[in-house]
Amino acid sequence: MTRRPENTEPWPLATGEPACIAHRGASAHAPENTLSAFRTAAELGAEMWEIDVQLTADGVPVITHDANLKRIAGIDRAIADLRFERLRDLAPDIPTLGETLDLAASLDQALYIELKAEGAGRIAWNHLLANGFDRAVLGSFSMDEVRSLADAGCPFPLSTLVPLGADPFSRAAETRADIIHLCWERGGGERPQDQVDAALLQRAKDEGLDVVLWHEERKPVLEALMELPVLGICTNQPELMRGFDRFAGLATEIVCHRGANHFAPENTLAAARLSFDQGARYVEIDVHMSADGEIVVIHDATLDRTTTGAGPVSAHNLAELKSLSAGAWFSPFYAAETIPTLGEMIALARSRDARLYIENKTVDAKALVDFVRSEDFLADCFFWSEDPALQEGMRREAPDANIKAAAGRYQNVTEMENHLAPQLAEIHYPDYARLGPRYLEKGIIPMMQYFGEDPAVFDRIVVMAPPMINLDRADLLAAALRRRICDDR
């Protein structure tokens, strides 16, 4: 940046590609502008959080987009009219800037601070200095706010947010900003990236300006934007920018156990969708049958743990099961999630060109494989059951099905082959180095299982590079892969 070189800190990231800026945190997966959304963003691979700063009546900088509490708390009160203690009573999830700075420092995250309230810039600047936090950018749609910071010699990079239809270069000239942030997601139809053409980028370079782009959640658009020479891109879904597709040559197929169950309620469409957006090849799901013969996705035989219902799954028809929340137990954010049918899960997987690992808990073996065959999905999934009768029944009813066996249940490979002729063998992490090569030699795919959260173990898994891995925390494997890339550099 060259517009104020005597004063300005550099852009606080050096990723070698556009930075992933989590828009209001990972706001697709947790309530926007909350500590939960910020922590989730970091876990999903973001390097920076976009946060919005409002001021309370007593001048406390708080992180929330709207000036009024109506949308996020259902209370028609202006934040500027409330003292902080009262605001905290009414909306306890709204964090202060100080709390957000502490979390960002602990998670090694930079901040892209959008100033919403008049005068918020000087207060935010003072908070950054007082906390010794230098990995920040300050920006606003308000040209007066940005210009006042430039005139006062603010040492942090300054960004002018540019609405659709406005001239970014005249706004930069009027504000003395270092960055033009193009908020043009609603322009350009299905190809908004075409608005950021070579002429615009060259002029920005000639004028000593850098570019940040709007929040984007359309995968093809994001992929095009990530090829541009820009500082960063905002997104509600960091996993779309930092998923497994970013690791060239990755040979391991990811299987997410009950979906992305760390971030979303297990065995729901939300958990499966997030897994696929992370780049998982498979999602593991559990199936039972309803009272009226529908195959539904839920782990337990009873409803009590993961839904608002009670009693056996098999005692309720599909309409009754669909009336329950399958996400409220996990977070109010997911209260609208319902128990999916197997058909819905298959449709989601097919829409993402992905696959399923179906664990049969209680469904009649013939009924299950017949249903999957009727969906023309037999080649795109594999089966397993803890119940030996169901496991053997699925193999008997579908000789052409992909069956997984558990290596720990057999004395050797030959015994497993003679019993089930499986296509996959699941091997627990501690046994993988010893057993994995034996199954691979026999043409059986060894799938490592690791449901832990130890970063050191994930570092070792990256080196081992199993053909498949079944895990709870795909995000931790992605983080280990990023560490490996940084070490190689």
C-alpha positions as CSV (number, residue, x, y, z in Angstrom):
1,M,0.0,0.0,0.0
2,T,1.4,3.4,-0.9
3,R,-1.2,6.1,-0.3
4,R,0.0,6.7,3.3
5,P,3.3,4.9,3.5
6,E,4.6,7.1,6.3
7,N,1.8,6.0,8.6
8,T,0.3,2.8,7.5
9,E,0.9,-0.7,8.8
10,P,1.0,-3.4,6.0
11,W,-2.0,-5.6,5.2
12,P,-1.9,-8.0,8.2
13,L,-1.7,-11.3,6.2
14,A,0.6,-12.9,3.8
15,T,-1.1,-16.0,2.6
16,G,0.1,-16.1,-1.0
17,E,-3.5,-16.0,-2.2
18,P,-6.6,-13.9,-1.4
19,A,-7.2,-14.0,2.4
20,C,-10.4,-15.8,3.6
21,I,-12.3,-13.1,5.5
22,A,-15.2,-14.6,7.5
23,H,-18.1,-12.2,7.0
24,R,-19.5,-11.6,10.5
25,G,-17.7,-14.8,11.4
26,A,-18.8,-18.1,10.0
27,S,-22.3,-16.6,9.9
28,A,-23.8,-19.5,7.8
29,H,-23.1,-21.8,10.8
30,A,-23.5,-19.7,13.9
31,P,-25.3,-16.5,14.9
32,E,-23.5,-13.6,13.1
33,N,-21.0,-11.4,14.9
34,T,-20.8,-13.7,18.0
35,L,-17.8,-15.2,19.6
36,S,-19.2,-18.6,18.5
37,A,-19.3,-17.5,14.8
38,F,-15.7,-16.1,15.1
39,R,-14.4,-19.3,16.7
40,T,-16.1,-21.4,14.1
41,A,-14.6,-19.3,11.3
42,A,-11.1,-19.9,12.6
43,E,-11.7,-23.6,12.9
44,L,-13.0,-23.7,9.3
45,G,-9.8,-22.1,8.0
46,A,-10.5,-18.3,7.9
47,E,-7.5,-16.0,8.5
48,M,-9.5,-12.9,9.3
49,W,-12.9,-11.9,10.6
50,E,-15.1,-9.1,9.3
51,I,-16.8,-7.5,12.3
52,D,-19.2,-4.6,12.6
53,V,-18.8,-2.0,15.4
54,Q,-21.6,-0.1,17.0
55,L,-21.4,2.2,20.1
56,T,-23.5,2.0,23.2
57,A,-24.8,5.1,24.9
58,D,-21.8,5.1,27.2
59,G,-19.3,4.6,24.3
60,V,-18.6,0.9,24.6
61,P,-17.7,-0.6,21.2
62,V,-19.8,-3.7,20.6
63,I,-19.9,-6.1,17.7
64,T,-23.2,-6.2,15.8
65,H,-24.3,-5.2,12.4
66,D,-27.6,-3.4,13.0
67,A,-28.0,-0.2,14.9
68,N,-31.3,-1.7,16.4
69,L,-31.8,-4.9,18.3
70,K,-35.1,-5.8,16.4
71,R,-33.6,-8.3,13.9
72,I,-31.2,-10.2,16.2
73,A,-33.0,-10.0,19.5
74,G,-36.6,-9.2,18.7
75,I,-36.4,-6.0,20.7
76,D,-37.1,-2.6,19.1
77,R,-34.4,-0.6,20.9
78,A,-31.5,1.4,19.4
79,I,-28.1,0.3,20.6
80,A,-26.9,3.9,20.8
81,D,-29.7,4.6,23.4
82,L,-28.6,1.8,25.7
83,R,-25.8,1.7,28.2
84,F,-23.6,-1.4,27.9
85,E,-24.9,-3.1,31.1
86,R,-28.5,-2.8,29.8
87,L,-27.5,-4.0,26.3
88,R,-25.8,-7.1,27.9
89,D,-29.0,-7.9,29.8
90,L,-31.1,-7.6,26.6
91,A,-28.7,-9.3,24.1
92,P,-26.0,-11.2,26.0
93,D,-24.5,-12.8,22.9
94,I,-23.3,-9.4,21.5
95,P,-19.6,-9.3,22.3
96,T,-17.5,-6.2,23.0
97,L,-14.6,-5.2,20.8
98,G,-12.3,-6.1,23.7
99,E,-13.7,-9.6,24.0
100,T,-13.4,-10.0,20.3
101,L,-9.8,-8.8,20.3
102,D,-8.9,-11.3,23.0
103,L,-10.4,-14.2,21.1
104,A,-8.7,-13.1,17.8
105,A,-5.3,-12.9,19.5
106,S,-5.8,-16.4,21.1
107,L,-6.7,-17.9,17.7
108,D,-4.1,-16.0,15.6
109,Q,-6.8,-14.2,13.6
110,A,-6.7,-10.8,12.0
111,L,-9.6,-8.4,12.0
112,Y,-11.4,-6.4,9.3
113,I,-13.3,-3.9,11.3
114,E,-16.3,-2.2,9.7
115,L,-17.2,1.0,11.5
116,K,-21.0,1.4,11.7
117,A,-21.4,4.2,14.2
118,E,-20.1,7.7,13.9
119,G,-17.0,8.1,15.9
120,A,-16.4,4.4,16.2
121,G,-13.1,4.6,14.3
122,R,-11.2,6.6,16.9
123,I,-12.5,4.3,19.7
124,A,-11.6,1.2,17.8
125,W,-8.2,2.6,17.0
126,N,-7.6,3.3,20.7
127,H,-8.7,-0.2,21.7
128,L,-6.4,-1.8,19.2
129,L,-3.4,0.2,20.5
130,A,-4.3,-0.5,24.1
131,N,-4.5,-4.2,23.5
132,G,-1.3,-4.3,21.4
133,F,-3.3,-5.7,18.5
134,D,-1.8,-4.7,15.2
135,R,-3.3,-7.2,12.7
136,A,-6.3,-5.1,11.8
137,V,-7.9,-3.0,9.0
138,L,-10.5,-0.3,9.6
139,G,-13.2,0.5,7.0
140,S,-16.6,2.0,6.5
141,F,-19.3,2.9,4.0
142,S,-19.1,6.3,5.6
143,M,-16.6,8.4,3.7
144,D,-16.5,10.9,6.6
145,E,-15.5,8.2,9.0
146,V,-12.6,6.9,6.9
147,R,-11.4,10.4,5.9
148,S,-11.3,11.5,9.6
149,L,-9.1,8.5,10.4
150,A,-6.8,9.2,7.5
151,D,-6.5,12.9,8.5
152,A,-5.7,11.9,12.1
153,G,-2.9,9.7,11.0
154,C,-4.4,6.3,11.8
155,P,-1.6,3.7,11.5
156,F,-3.9,0.9,10.4
157,P,-4.8,0.2,6.8
158,L,-8.0,2.0,5.8
159,S,-10.7,0.7,3.6
160,T,-13.6,2.5,1.8
161,L,-16.6,0.2,1.3
162,V,-18.0,0.8,-2.2
163,P,-21.7,0.1,-2.8
164,L,-22.9,-1.1,-6.2
165,G,-23.0,1.8,-8.7
166,A,-20.5,4.0,-6.9
167,D,-17.1,4.9,-8.3
168,P,-14.4,3.2,-6.1
169,F,-11.6,5.5,-7.3
170,S,-13.4,8.8,-6.5
171,R,-14.3,7.4,-3.0
172,A,-10.7,6.4,-2.5
173,A,-9.5,9.8,-3.5
174,E,-12.0,11.5,-1.2
175,T,-11.2,9.3,1.8
176,R,-7.5,8.7,1.3
177,A,-8.2,5.0,1.8
178,D,-5.6,2.3,1.1
179,I,-8.2,-0.3,0.1
180,I,-11.3,-0.3,-2.1
181,H,-13.7,-2.9,-0.8
182,L,-16.2,-3.6,-3.6
183,C,-19.6,-4.6,-2.2
184,W,-20.9,-5.7,-5.6
185,E,-22.3,-9.1,-4.9
186,R,-25.7,-8.1,-6.3
187,G,-24.3,-6.9,-9.6
188,G,-23.2,-8.8,-12.7
189,G,-26.0,-11.5,-12.6
190,E,-24.6,-15.0,-12.3
191,R,-21.1,-13.7,-13.0
192,P,-20.4,-10.9,-10.6
193,Q,-16.7,-11.6,-11.0
194,D,-16.8,-10.0,-14.4
195,Q,-17.2,-6.6,-12.7
196,V,-13.7,-6.9,-11.4
197,D,-12.0,-6.7,-14.8
198,A,-8.4,-6.2,-15.8
199,A,-8.9,-2.5,-16.4
200,L,-10.2,-1.9,-12.8
201,L,-7.4,-4.0,-11.3
202,Q,-4.7,-2.2,-13.3
203,R,-6.0,1.2,-12.4
204,A,-6.1,0.2,-8.7
205,K,-2.5,-0.9,-9.0
206,D,-1.5,2.3,-10.8
207,E,-3.1,4.4,-8.0
208,G,-1.5,2.4,-5.2
209,L,-4.8,0.9,-4.1
210,D,-5.5,-2.7,-3.0
211,V,-8.8,-4.5,-3.5
212,V,-11.0,-6.5,-1.2
213,L,-14.2,-8.2,-2.5
214,W,-17.7,-8.7,-1.3
215,H,-19.1,-11.7,0.7
216,E,-19.6,-14.6,-1.7
217,E,-21.1,-18.1,-1.2
218,R,-21.5,-19.3,-4.8
219,K,-18.7,-21.8,-5.3
220,P,-18.1,-21.2,-9.0
221,V,-18.0,-17.4,-8.4
222,L,-15.6,-17.9,-5.4
223,E,-13.3,-20.0,-7.5
224,A,-13.1,-17.3,-10.1
225,L,-12.6,-14.6,-7.5
226,M,-9.8,-16.5,-5.9
227,E,-7.8,-16.3,-9.1
228,L,-7.8,-12.5,-9.0
229,P,-4.9,-10.4,-7.5
230,V,-6.9,-9.1,-4.6
231,L,-6.1,-9.0,-0.9
232,G,-9.1,-10.9,0.4
233,I,-12.6,-12.1,-0.1
234,C,-15.4,-12.1,2.4
235,T,-17.6,-15.1,2.8
236,N,-20.2,-16.5,5.2
237,Q,-18.7,-20.0,4.6
238,P,-15.0,-20.1,5.1
239,E,-15.0,-23.8,4.2
240,L,-15.7,-22.9,0.6
241,M,-12.4,-21.1,0.4
242,R,-10.4,-23.4,2.7
243,G,-11.8,-26.9,1.9
244,F,-9.9,-30.0,0.9
245,D,-10.0,-29.1,-2.8
246,R,-7.3,-26.5,-2.1
247,F,-4.8,-29.2,-1.4
248,A,-3.3,-30.3,-4.7
249,G,-2.6,-34.0,-4.9
250,L,-4.5,-35.0,-1.8
251,A,-5.0,-38.7,-2.1
252,T,-7.1,-39.3,1.0
253,E,-10.8,-39.5,0.7
254,I,-12.5,-37.8,3.7
255,V,-15.5,-39.5,5.4
256,C,-17.3,-37.3,7.9
257,H,-18.7,-39.3,10.8
258,R,-22.4,-38.2,11.2
259,G,-21.5,-35.2,9.1
260,A,-19.7,-32.1,10.4
261,N,-21.0,-32.9,13.9
262,H,-18.6,-30.5,15.6
263,F,-20.3,-27.5,13.9
264,A,-23.8,-28.7,13.2
265,P,-26.2,-31.3,14.7
266,E,-25.2,-34.8,13.8
267,N,-27.1,-36.8,11.1
268,T,-28.8,-33.7,9.8
269,L,-28.8,-32.1,6.3
270,A,-26.9,-29.1,7.7
271,A,-24.1,-31.3,9.0
272,A,-23.9,-33.2,5.7
273,R,-24.0,-30.1,3.7
274,L,-21.2,-28.5,5.6
275,S,-19.1,-31.7,5.2
276,F,-19.6,-31.7,1.5
277,D,-18.7,-28.0,1.3
278,Q,-15.5,-28.8,3.2
279,G,-14.7,-31.2,0.4
280,A,-15.5,-34.5,2.1
281,R,-16.1,-37.3,-0.4
282,Y,-18.4,-39.2,2.0
283,V,-20.7,-38.5,4.9
284,E,-21.4,-41.3,7.4
285,I,-25.1,-41.6,8.4
286,D,-27.1,-43.9,10.6
287,V,-30.5,-45.3,9.6
288,H,-33.6,-46.6,11.4
289,M,-37.2,-47.3,10.1
290,S,-40.3,-45.3,11.1
291,A,-43.6,-46.9,12.1
292,D,-44.9,-46.4,8.5
293,G,-41.8,-47.9,6.8
294,E,-39.8,-44.9,5.9
295,I,-36.0,-45.1,6.3
296,V,-34.9,-42.1,8.4
297,V,-31.4,-40.8,9.4
298,I,-30.8,-40.7,13.2
299,H,-28.2,-42.4,15.3
300,D,-30.1,-43.6,18.4
301,A,-33.0,-46.0,18.4
302,T,-34.8,-43.5,20.6
303,L,-35.6,-39.8,20.0
304,D,-34.6,-38.5,23.4
305,R,-31.0,-37.4,22.9
306,T,-31.0,-35.6,19.6
307,T,-34.6,-34.4,19.1
308,T,-37.4,-32.7,20.9
309,G,-39.3,-36.0,20.9
310,A,-39.2,-39.1,23.1
311,G,-39.5,-42.8,22.8
312,P,-38.5,-45.3,20.0
313,V,-38.0,-44.0,16.5
314,S,-39.9,-47.0,15.3
315,A,-43.0,-46.0,17.2
316,H,-43.5,-42.8,15.2
317,N,-44.6,-42.3,11.6
318,L,-42.7,-40.0,9.3
319,A,-45.0,-37.1,9.8
320,E,-44.6,-37.3,13.5
321,L,-40.8,-37.5,13.2
322,K,-40.7,-34.6,10.8
323,S,-42.6,-32.4,13.3
324,L,-39.6,-32.7,15.7
325,S,-36.5,-30.5,15.9
326,A,-33.3,-32.4,15.3
327,G,-31.1,-29.4,16.0
328,A,-32.4,-27.5,19.0
329,W,-30.5,-29.8,21.4
330,F,-27.3,-28.6,19.6
331,S,-28.0,-24.9,19.3
332,P,-31.0,-22.6,18.8
333,F,-29.4,-21.6,15.5
334,Y,-30.3,-25.1,14.2
335,A,-33.8,-25.4,15.7
336,A,-35.3,-25.7,12.3
337,E,-33.4,-28.8,11.4
338,T,-35.5,-32.0,11.1
339,I,-34.8,-35.7,10.9
340,P,-33.9,-36.4,7.3
341,T,-35.0,-39.3,5.3
342,L,-32.5,-41.5,3.6
343,G,-33.9,-40.3,0.3
344,E,-33.2,-36.7,1.2
345,M,-29.6,-37.5,2.1
346,I,-29.1,-39.3,-1.1
347,A,-30.5,-36.3,-3.1
348,L,-28.1,-34.0,-1.2
349,A,-25.1,-36.2,-1.9
350,R,-26.0,-36.6,-5.5
351,S,-26.4,-32.8,-5.9
352,R,-22.8,-32.5,-4.6
353,D,-21.4,-35.4,-6.6
354,A,-20.6,-37.0,-3.3
355,R,-21.3,-40.3,-1.6
356,L,-22.6,-41.8,1.6
357,Y,-21.5,-44.3,4.2
358,I,-24.7,-45.9,5.5
359,E,-24.6,-47.6,8.9
360,N,-27.6,-49.8,9.3
361,K,-28.9,-49.7,12.9
362,T,-32.2,-51.5,12.7
363,V,-33.5,-51.5,9.1
364,D,-34.4,-54.8,7.4
365,A,-31.4,-55.6,5.2
366,K,-33.4,-56.3,2.1
367,A,-35.5,-53.2,2.6
368,L,-32.4,-51.0,2.9
369,V,-30.5,-52.3,-0.1
370,D,-33.6,-52.4,-2.2
371,F,-34.4,-48.8,-1.5
372,V,-30.8,-47.7,-2.3
373,R,-30.9,-49.7,-5.5
374,S,-34.2,-48.1,-6.4
375,E,-32.5,-44.7,-6.0
376,D,-29.7,-45.9,-8.4
377,F,-27.2,-45.1,-5.6
378,L,-25.8,-48.5,-4.8
379,A,-22.5,-47.8,-6.5
380,D,-22.2,-44.5,-4.6
381,C,-22.3,-45.7,-1.1
382,F,-21.0,-48.4,1.2
383,F,-22.8,-50.2,4.1
384,W,-21.9,-51.4,7.6
385,S,-23.8,-52.7,10.6
386,E,-22.9,-53.4,14.2
387,D,-25.5,-56.2,14.0
388,P,-23.9,-59.3,12.4
389,A,-27.3,-60.5,11.1
390,L,-27.9,-57.2,9.3
391,Q,-24.3,-57.1,8.0
392,E,-24.6,-60.6,6.6
393,G,-28.1,-59.9,5.3
394,M,-26.9,-56.8,3.3
395,R,-24.2,-58.8,1.7
396,R,-26.6,-61.7,0.9
397,E,-29.2,-59.4,-0.6
398,A,-26.7,-57.3,-2.6
399,P,-23.6,-59.2,-3.8
400,D,-22.8,-56.1,-5.8
401,A,-23.0,-53.7,-2.8
402,N,-19.9,-52.1,-1.2
403,I,-19.6,-53.5,2.3
404,K,-17.3,-52.2,5.0
405,A,-15.9,-54.6,7.6
406,A,-14.2,-53.8,10.9
407,A,-10.6,-55.2,10.9
408,G,-10.6,-55.5,14.7
409,R,-13.3,-58.3,14.5
410,Y,-11.2,-60.7,12.5
411,Q,-8.0,-62.7,13.1
412,N,-6.7,-61.9,9.7
413,V,-7.5,-60.7,6.2
414,T,-8.5,-64.2,4.9
415,E,-11.1,-64.6,7.6
416,M,-12.6,-61.3,6.7
417,E,-12.6,-62.1,3.0
418,N,-14.3,-65.4,3.5
419,H,-17.0,-63.9,5.8
420,L,-18.1,-60.8,3.8
421,A,-15.9,-60.2,0.8
422,P,-15.8,-56.5,1.8
423,Q,-14.6,-53.7,-0.3
424,L,-13.4,-51.7,2.7
425,A,-11.8,-52.5,6.0
426,E,-12.0,-49.9,8.8
427,I,-8.8,-49.8,11.0
428,H,-8.4,-47.8,14.2
429,Y,-5.6,-45.2,14.0
430,P,-3.2,-47.1,16.5
431,D,-3.4,-50.2,14.3
432,Y,-3.3,-48.6,10.9
433,A,0.5,-48.6,10.3
434,R,0.6,-52.4,11.0
435,L,-2.6,-53.5,9.3
436,G,-3.3,-51.0,6.5
437,P,-0.7,-52.3,4.0
438,R,-2.0,-55.9,4.5
439,Y,-5.5,-55.0,3.4
440,L,-4.2,-52.8,0.6
441,E,-2.2,-55.8,-0.8
442,K,-5.4,-57.8,-0.9
443,G,-7.3,-55.2,-2.9
444,I,-9.4,-54.1,0.2
445,I,-9.4,-50.3,0.8
446,P,-8.1,-49.6,4.3
447,M,-10.1,-46.8,5.9
448,M,-8.4,-45.3,9.0
449,Q,-10.8,-44.4,11.9
450,Y,-9.8,-41.5,14.2
451,F,-12.5,-39.8,16.2
452,G,-10.0,-37.8,18.4
453,E,-9.0,-34.1,18.3
454,D,-5.2,-34.2,18.9
455,P,-3.4,-31.9,16.4
456,A,-0.2,-34.0,16.8
457,V,-2.1,-37.1,15.7
458,F,-3.5,-35.3,12.7
459,D,0.1,-34.2,11.7
460,R,1.1,-37.8,11.7
461,I,-2.0,-38.8,9.7
462,V,-1.0,-36.3,7.0
463,V,2.3,-38.1,6.7
464,M,0.7,-41.5,6.7
465,A,-1.8,-40.4,3.9
466,P,-4.3,-43.3,4.2
467,P,-6.6,-43.8,1.1
468,M,-9.6,-43.0,3.3
469,I,-10.2,-41.7,6.8
470,N,-13.4,-41.7,8.9
471,L,-13.3,-38.8,11.4
472,D,-15.3,-36.3,13.5
473,R,-13.0,-33.3,12.9
474,A,-12.3,-32.8,9.2
475,D,-11.4,-29.2,10.1
476,L,-8.4,-30.5,12.2
477,L,-7.1,-32.6,9.3
478,A,-7.4,-29.5,7.0
479,A,-5.5,-27.5,9.6
480,A,-2.7,-30.2,9.7
481,L,-2.5,-30.1,5.9
482,R,-2.1,-26.3,6.0
483,R,0.7,-26.7,8.6
484,R,2.4,-29.2,6.3
485,I,2.3,-26.7,3.5
486,C,3.7,-23.9,5.6
487,D,6.5,-26.2,6.8
488,D,7.4,-27.1,3.3
489,R,7.7,-23.5,2.4
